[in-house]
Amino acid sequence: MTVETIAVNRDIQADKKAAAERLRRQFTQRGTFVVNLVSSPGSGKTSLLEATCRRWRDRWNVAVLVGDLATDRDAERLRPYVPVEQLTTGGACHLELSLVEKGLTKLPQEPLDFLFIENIGNLVCPASHDLAEHLRVVCISTTEGDDKPGKYPKMFRTSEVMVITKTDLLPHVPFDVANVSEDARLIRGDMHVIETSAINDIGIDAWCDLLEQCRKDMLAEATVS
């Protein structure tokens, strides 16, 4: 049997990246700041979003796309606060841009200030997929250990912000905030770190202030360009 090797010399993700960039520009033109929340399962993404939506009630127009392999349980938790659309993958370990686009058509067609994409709980696959977000945020909970940045470097390298969740449990778990922050910054030197507890509203003001500033910067840059 003869084996022939064909050199393609083309990024197989090129078309998806181009589509994501086009959609990101559209979001920017509409004034919609898009945040892609990634983490391992059970890190507290939904609780963080609940606290965020409570703080922003009647202040910003917000919507959420919730990704899960099955069930709409997280979406139902958020539905009392903001428009939500469930994205069920049926087994896929990450969200694809095409699924996000379908979800967008089912949200109320009104101007949004912020759109959150709650990705599948997985620290591997979502790191390789651009969902047209302006900001990728990785959440790491105090209950899952402080060794995750070094073990899953691509996720932390492709995220601009690390939110440490469930800090109310720090007295009861072997988690070192300084160690995990240093580990993350060895991978990405400009990593912004925020410590939060959604139950006690610790760090939620700082988190929301950061997002508001990021949106302001996005709008200012769009005006200049």
NORPE-V477762 format. One record per residue. PHI is phi as a letter, one per 40 degrees, with the letter a starting at -180 (NA if undefined). Layout:
phi: (PHI,PHI)
This chain:
phi: (NA,c,b,b,c,b,c,c,f,a,c,c,c,d,c,c,c,c,c,c,c,c,c,c,c,c,d,c,c,c,g,c,c,b,b,c,c,b,i,c,c,g,c,h,c,c,c,c,c,d,c,c,c,c,c,c,d,g,b,b,c,b,b,b,b,b,c,a,c,a,g,b,c,c,c,c,c,c,c,c,b,a,c,b,b,c,b,b,c,g,h,c,c,a,c,b,d,c,c,c,c,c,c,c,c,c,c,d,c,b,d,b,c,b,b,b,b,c,c,c,c,a,c,b,d,c,c,c,b,c,b,g,c,c,a,b,b,b,b,b,c,c,c,b,g,c,b,c,d,c,c,b,c,c,c,c,c,c,b,c,b,b,b,c,b,g,c,c,c,d,c,b,b,c,b,b,c,c,c,c,c,c,c,c,c,c,c,b,c,c,c,c,b,b,c,b,a,c,c,b,g,c,g,c,c,c,c,c,c,c,c,c,c,c,c,c,c,d,c,c,c,c,c,c,c)
